[in-house]
Amino acid sequence: MASPDETRSTTPCRGRSAHLSRGLLKRTPGVVSRNLHNSFKSPVQSPCIQNSPKEDHVKIQDEIKNLQKRREELHKQITKLELEGYSVGELDQHIKQLHEYNDIKDIGQMLLGKLATIRGVTTKDLYVEFHLDLED
C-alpha cells in the first residue's frame, strides 16, 4: 500500500491532472529536518554574545579610561582659554551671532536665486554684478 505522501503526489487536483500526469507538479517526499525541533539561532550575533563577560568588562574599563582622558584634555583646553580671557558667556554670544549671520546669509542666497530666475541669468552672474565673493 502507498504512503500518504505518495498518494497525495499522484492524486489529481482540480484542473491540474494534465500537469500531474506529465510529472510537473509532483510533491517531493516529506523529509523531516532534524533542525526542525531545535531552538532558533539568529545568524546575526550581538556584541554581547560574541564576547565573554570578562572581555566586556575590560572593554568597558578601557572606554572609561579613554573618556576620562578626553575629559581631562577638554578641561585643560577650557582652562587655557579662560586664562587667555575668554568666557563661557562670551562663547554663547558668539554662537548666537553666528546663527544669526547664517540665517541672514541663507535669506540672501534665496533672494539672489529668485532674482536670477526673474532675470534669466545665473546666480554666478549676480555675484559678479553685486561684487560678491564666490567663495563666501
C-alpha positions in Angstrom: 0.0 0.0 0.0 1.2 3.5 -0.8 2.2 6.0 1.9 0.0 9.1 2.4 2.7 11.3 0.7 2.8 9.0 -2.4 -1.0 9.0 -2.6 -1.1 12.8 -2.4 1.6 13.3 -5.1 -0.3 11.2 -7.7 -3.9 12.3 -6.8 -5.1 14.8 -9.4 -6.1 18.3 -8.2 -8.8 20.3 -9.8 -7.6 21.3 -13.3 -4.1 20.0 -12.7 -4.5 16.4 -13.8 -2.6 17.0 -17.1 0.3 18.6 -15.2 0.4 15.7 -12.7 0.5 13.1 -15.5 3.5 14.8 -17.0 5.2 15.0 -13.6 5.3 18.8 -13.4 3.6 19.2 -10.0 4.7 16.1 -8.1 5.5 16.7 -4.4 8.8 15.7 -3.0 8.7 13.1 -0.3 8.2 14.6 3.1 11.6 14.7 4.8 11.6 15.9 8.4 14.6 18.1 9.1 16.5 17.3 12.3 16.8 21.1 12.9 13.0 21.4 12.9 12.7 21.0 16.7 15.9 22.9 17.7 15.7 26.4 19.1 16.1 29.3 16.7 19.7 30.7 16.3 20.0 34.1 14.7 22.7 34.5 12.1 23.3 38.0 13.4 25.1 37.9 16.7 25.2 40.9 19.0 28.5 42.0 20.5 27.4 40.8 23.9 27.0 37.2 22.7 30.4 37.2 20.9 32.4 38.4 23.9 32.8 36.9 27.3 31.7 38.9 30.4 35.4 39.3 31.3 36.2 40.7 27.8 33.2 43.1 28.0 34.4 44.3 31.4 37.9 45.0 30.0 36.4 46.9 27.0 34.2 49.0 29.3 37.1 49.8 31.6 39.2 50.9 28.6 36.4 53.1 27.3 36.0 54.7 30.7 39.8 55.4 30.8 39.6 57.0 27.3 36.7 59.1 28.3 38.4 60.3 31.5 41.5 61.1 29.5 39.4 63.1 27.0 37.6 65.0 29.8 41.0 66.0 31.3 42.2 67.2 27.9 39.0 69.3 27.5 39.4 70.8 31.0 42.9 71.8 30.1 41.7 73.5 27.0 39.0 75.3 28.8 41.4 76.5 31.5 43.8 77.7 28.8 41.1 79.7 27.1 39.9 81.2 30.3 43.5 82.3 31.1 43.5 83.9 27.6 40.5 86.0 28.6 37.7 84.0 27.0 34.5 83.3 29.0 31.6 80.8 28.5 29.1 83.7 28.3 31.1 85.3 25.5 31.2 82.0 23.7 27.4 81.7 23.8 27.1 85.2 22.4 29.4 84.3 19.5 27.4 81.2 18.8 24.2 83.3 18.7 25.7 85.8 16.3 27.0 83.0 14.0 23.4 81.5 13.9 22.0 85.0 13.0 24.7 85.5 10.4 23.9 82.1 8.8 20.2 82.8 8.7 20.7 86.2 7.1 23.1 84.6 4.5 20.6 81.9 3.7 17.9 84.6 3.1 20.3 86.5 0.8 21.1 83.3 -1.1 17.4 82.7 -1.6 16.8 86.3 -2.8 19.7 86.0 -5.3 18.3 82.8 -6.6 14.9 84.3 -7.2 16.4 87.4 -8.8 18.5 85.3 -11.1 15.3 83.3 -12.1 13.4 86.6 -12.8 16.3 88.0 -14.9 17.0 84.7 -16.6 20.7 84.7 -15.5 22.8 82.5 -13.2 23.5 83.4 -9.6 27.2 83.5 -10.6 26.4 86.4 -12.9 24.6 88.2 -10.0 27.7 87.7 -7.7 29.8 89.5 -10.3 27.2 92.3 -10.7 26.9 92.9 -7.0 30.7 92.5 -6.3 30.2 89.5 -4.1 32.9 86.9 -3.4 32.0 83.5 -4.9 33.9 81.7 -2.0 31.7 83.4 0.6 
